[in-house]
Amino acid sequence: MTSHNVTGPLVSAPNGWRIAIGDPESRDITVVPVIGWLPLGEGRGEPSIEGSALEPVVLFDNVKEPIITTVVNTLAGWSKGTYVHQVLAPGVEVREVPEGWAVVDPYQG
């Protein structure tokens, strides 16, 4: 298992929270589960999505190579222009998918 720069006190996320990440290069939105929230605290200088005090920690449960990382690290490692499309509360589905894009959600259906 790979863990990318996830240090500090992790607050477990309730079941069902997900992040939808848009990738213009591959023209898809990938949905990944949030497994926790990393409190950043003032003055720590750590990056977060939209300057939030909480950074989502997500799981890519790839077979033989699962990855636990933050959303900021994910965005930095993917193609240019990748963005957070939505933070999905339990029961909420991806909205406003650009025309011609696919939604990749391995937990759907």
CORLIN-V200809 format. One record per helix or strand of 2 or more residues. SS is the DSSP state (2 for helix, 1 for strand). FROM is the first residue (numbers start at 1). TO is the last residue. If there is no record, write none. Layout:
<<SS:FROM:TO> <SS:FROM:TO>>
//
This chain:
<<1:2:4> <1:10:12> <1:18:23> <1:28:39> <2:49:51> <1:54:60> <1:67:70> <2:71:77> <1:83:88> <1:102:104>>
//
